[in-house]
Amino acid sequence: MSRLSWRSRYMGAIILCPVLAGGFVALADEQRTSPTPKVSLRPKPAEPPKREVVQNAIHNGVAFLLTDQNDDGSWGTPERTKGLNIYAPVPGAHHAFRTAVTSLCIAAMIESGGNSAEVRRSVERAEAWLLDFLPRLRRATPDVLYNVWGHGYAIQALVRMHQRLPGDAERRRTIEKMIRAQMDFLTRYESVDGGWGYYDFRVGTQKPAADSTSFVNAAVLVALHEAKAIGVEPPAKLVQRAIDATQRQRKPDFSYLYGEYMKWSPMHPINRPGGSLGRSQACNVALRLWGDPKITDEVLETWLDRLISRNLWLDMGRKRPIPHESHFAVAGYFFYFGHYYAALCIEQLRPDKRRFYQDHLSSIFLPLQEKDGSWWDYPLYNYHQQYGTAFTLMSMKRCQN
């Protein structure tokens, strides 16, 4: 059995229905050799959402996180199991999920929660949990490295914690030390080829033989850049190897391979523009932040236009319980991930270019909010509402600026 089909059948982590996805290729994107499409995908301007409507949605999202927080200060649990769960060896996989989700929620609460006493208490409890648990986060098993998500998103949470109380010098030193510890872990769990993957099905060696995945590289690179901005310098070699790994996975049209192992099938549906909608935003902004001259404003705008005009390719995968069962092998969990990094892409544009895209993103998010105030895109135990809400809150906050 081939490596791809073995993963698909038993792990639920790569592409479960490539034939189904491939059948719709003729209806969608052609492979491009230029970042500018031959046929313009520029969407019409969106009707600007009323500011009070956006603020109310943010308020309800924050209220959901306040209500859903665990007694110990974290977010997320290994409950709500179903018959189609992804491969998640216990307990390490769930330690990674909870750490990553809690980190995202901390970041969202600091950015979007406001200054009420209830929010402050929630953030303080979550910070205490993270500072206590983070040093214990490790690889789950030789073949599963979900912890890389935890280390990466923890850095983003720690950066915001560092900025929250600027007058507390001792606290800042503690946080800086913790950020450096996460960089050490990311060095330890770096793929032998550079970057990071979340599976090592090759060997399971101490230095992972994992194929790096473009979107994990992107998420970590964004986090490392944020750490650098507050004066915590990441290892130069670690950063450069992740950049190189991501650039190797970039195609001429600025779509990105799912993982480096897919270089032998670059026209697989998931590697085409429709399958890359949730990854190109993250990879483009990560490389832009680290100085890649190829990521011009034109590239960012082209892929923002694609995300908006062909948003249904992502939306059709939203809430489907099997990873990659939708068209272009899109998995549900790319929806809010992709839109969050699109919001970061918008921040890279000139101020006069931003409002057009901010209005579009807000218009995408508002109808998708659940009655309980959450947003979610893929049923992942009891972590999905939390990460979906956190990503959306941080995205919508940027749409207000």
N, C-alpha and C positions, 0 to 999 in steps of 0.2 A: 504494500500500500504506500502511495506517495506521501511525502511529508505534509503537503497541503491537505490532502484528503484525510489523513490521520488526525490532524488538528481539527479539521472541520467536523469530523464525525464524533470525536470523543471530547473535545475541549470546548466546543461552542464559542471559539474565540477568533476564528479567522472568517472564512466565507462558507456559509452553510448552503447557500442556494445560488452558485455561480451561473447555472444554466438559466434560472429564472431571471436573474439580474441581466445576464448577457442578452436575453431576448429583447430587451428594450433599448439596447445601445443605438440601434438605427433611429430611434425616435429622439435621441438626445444629442449631446455634444460630439462634435467631430474633434479628433486630435489636432491641436494647433501647433504651429511652429513659431508663433509669436504671441506675446502676452496680450496683444490687441486682437479681438475676434474679428473675423471677416464680416459677420453680421452683428451689428451693434446689439448688445444685451442691456443697454442703458435703460433702467426702469423710469417710468414717469414719476414725478415727485409724489411723495405720500402726503396725505392730509395730516398736518401736524397735530399730534394728540394734545388735548388740553393738559396743561401743566398739573392741574389738580387731579386729573385722572391718573397720570403717571405717579404722582406723589402718593395717591391712595393705594395704588398697586404695590408700591414699595413698602408702604406702611403695613399692608396685609401680609406681604412676604416676610417682613421682620417679625410680625406677630406670630406667624407660623413657626419660625425658628425659635422664638421664645417659648412657645408652648411645647415644642417637640424636643427640647434639650433634655438630655439624660440627667439623672440625679447627680452623677459624678462630674458634670460639666461638659461632657463630650456630646457629639451627635452621631446617630447611626447605630444600628444593631444588626446581628445576623439573623433576624427574624424574617417573617413573610417569605418563607421558602416556597419554592414551586418545583414542578417536575423538570424544568429546563434551566437549572442553575448553571452558571459558568463554573469552570474548574476553580475551586477555592479551598485548598487544604487548610484544615483548622489546626491551631487557632491563628497561625501567622497571617493568612490571607485577610482575615477579618481585622486583625490588628492594623494592617496596612490600609484597608478600606476606611476604618474608623478614624485613623490618623489623618488621612487625606481629606476626608469629608469634614472633620472637625476643623482642620486648618482652613478649608474654604469658607466654612461658616464664620470662623473668627474674622477672616479678612472681610467678608461681606458685612458682618455686624459693625466692624470698625468703620468701614466706608459708608454704609447706608443706614445704620441703626439709629443715628441721632444720639442725643446726650441725656436721655431719661435715666433715672436711677435704676429702672428695671433692666435696661440695656447694659448699663455699666456693670451691674451685678452679674449678668449673663456672660459678658466678655471676661470679667475677672475669673469666674469659675472655669470657663473654657481655657483661658490662658494657663491657669494653675494645672489643669489636667494635661495640657500639651507639654508644658515644661517638665512635668513629672514623668509622663509616659514616653516622650520622644526618644530619650536615650536608649530605651529598650526595644525600639522598632528594628526588626531584622528581616532578612530573607525568610520566606515561609518554609520552603523546601528547596532542594537543589535545582528543581525545574521551574519554580515560581518565584518571581521577583516583583510582586505588586508593591513592595515597600518603596520602590523608586518613586512611585506617585506620592507616597507619604513624605519622603524626604524633600521632594521638589515643592509640593504645596505647603509644607511646613515652613520652608524658607520664606514664601510669600506672606504667610501669617506672621512670622517673626519680624519681618520688615515692618509690617503695619503696627505690631506691638511696640517695636522700637520707636516708632514715630508718635505713638499715642500719648506717652508721658515723657516728653523731651527733657524735663527738668530732673528726672531721676537717673543720675549718672550710674549708680550701682546696678540698677535694673538694666540699663542699656548695655553695660559690660557683660552681664549674664546672657542677654539675648544675643549679643555678637558672638560670644563663645559657643552658644547653641547653634547659631548659623554655621560657624566653621565646622562644628561637629557633623552637621548634615552634609556639608561639602566633603568631609572625609568619608562619610558613608557612600556618597555618590561616586567618589573615586574608587572605593572598594568594590562597588557593584557595577561599575562601568563595564560595558562590553569590551571584549578584547579588540574589537575593530573600532571602538569609539562610540560614544553615545550610549543609549540605554534601551534595553528591551525588557519586557515583563515576563518572558518565558525563556528558559534555556533547555530546549529539547534535544540539543546536540549531545552534550556531555554532562552538564551539571557540575562543572568545575568551580573551584574557589573563585577564580577570576572568570566571570560568566562568559561562556561562548555564545551568548545570546545574539541574535540579529537585532540591531537597534531598530526602533520604529520611529518614523519621522515625527509623529505627533508627541511622543514622549520626549524626544530630544528637544522639540520646540518648547514644550511646557517647562522643562527644566532650564533651558537657556533663558527664557523670560524671567524665571525666578532668580537665576544667578545674576542677571543684569540688574534686577531690583536690589539685590544684596550689594552689588558693586556701587550702586548709587548712594547707599548710606555709608560707604567706606569699608565694607567687608569684601575684600578682593578675592574672587574665586581663583583656583589654580589655572594659570594660563593654558597649560597643556590640556587640561580637562575640557576647557571651553573650546579650544581649537579643534580637538578631536570630535567633539559633538557637532560643531559647525561643519566640519568636513563630511561627517557621516550624513548630515541632513542635506548638504549640497549634492552628495552622490545620489540621493534619492529624488532629487528635483529633476523634472522633465522640462523640455524646452518651453512648454506653455505655462510653467509654474504650477502645474499639478504635481503632486508628490506621491511616491510609492507608499503603500501601507507600511511596508518594512523593507529593509535592504535585501532580504531573501527573495523579494518579488522582482528583482532586476531582470530575472529570466522570463518574466511574463509582464512586461510593461503595459501591454494593452488589455490586461485583465480588467473587467468592468470596474473594480474598486480602484484601479490606478488611473482611470480616465477622469476627465474634469468633473463629471457628475458624481463620481465616487470620492473625489478629493475635496468636495465643497467644505467639509468639516475640518479638513487638515490644512488646506492651503492657507487659510487665514492665520492659523497658529504658526506654521512654518515661515510664512512671509514676514510676520511681525518679529519673530525671533531673530531671523537673519538680518532684518533691517536694523534692529536694536544693536546688533553686534557688527554693524558697519558693512554689510554686503552691498556693494554698489549696484548690483543687478536688481535689488528690490526698490524700484523707483516708485514715485507716486502713481505713475501709470499702471504699474503692476498691482499696487494696492487697490486702486479704483476699479480696475478690470475685474478683480476677484470679488470685490464687494458688490459690483454690478451682477456678477454671476450668482453670488449667494442670494441676492434679492430676487432676481428674475427667475431663477430656477430653484427657489426655496422649497418647492414641493418635493424635489428629489430627496431632501433631508426629512421633510415633514412626513413623507410616506413611510419612513422607517421609524418615526417617533412612536413609542409605546408598544412596538412589536416585541414579543418576549424572546425571540430567537435572534441572536446577533447576526447581522449581515444577511437576513432573509429578504430584505427589500431590494428594490431596483438599484442597479449599480453596486450591489452588495453593501449598501449603506446599513450601518448599525444604529439603533436608536440613540445610543449614548454619545453620538457625535453631534447631536442637535445643539444642546446648550453649551457644550464645549466649544463648538465651532463659532457660535454667535458671540461668546465671551471674547474670543481672540479677534473676532471681527471688530468688536468695540475697541480693542487695543489698536487695531489697524487704523480705525478712524482717528484716533488720537495722534497718529503720525502724519496726518494730512494737515494742510494749511487750515487755519480757523474758518475761512470762508467756504471751505469744501465740506466741512463736517456736518452741518445741520441737515443736509440732504439725506445723508446715511443715518444719522441719529433718529430722524423721524421715521425712516423705514424700519429700523430695528425695534423701536418702541411699538410700532404698529404690528410687528410680528409677535412680540411678547404679550401684549395686553389681552388678546382674545384667548390665550392659552393658559392663563392663570386658573388654577383649580378653586373650587368653592372654599377650601380650607386655607387659601392664600399661597399655596405652594405651586411650583412648576416641576414637572418631571418628564423624562423622555424614554427611560428604559427601566423595567422592573428589576432592580438589583438588590435582593434581600430588602433590608430597610435602610438603604443608603441613598436611594434615587431621589426622593423628594428633597432631601437635604442638599445634595450637591447641585441638583437642578435649580433650586431656589437660590442658593448662594451664587452660582454663575449668573443667573438672571438679575439678581439685585445689583451685582457689580456692573453688569452690562447696562442696565437701565440708569444707574447713577451716572455713568459716563454719557448717556444720551441726554441728560439734563444740562450738561456743561456747555 
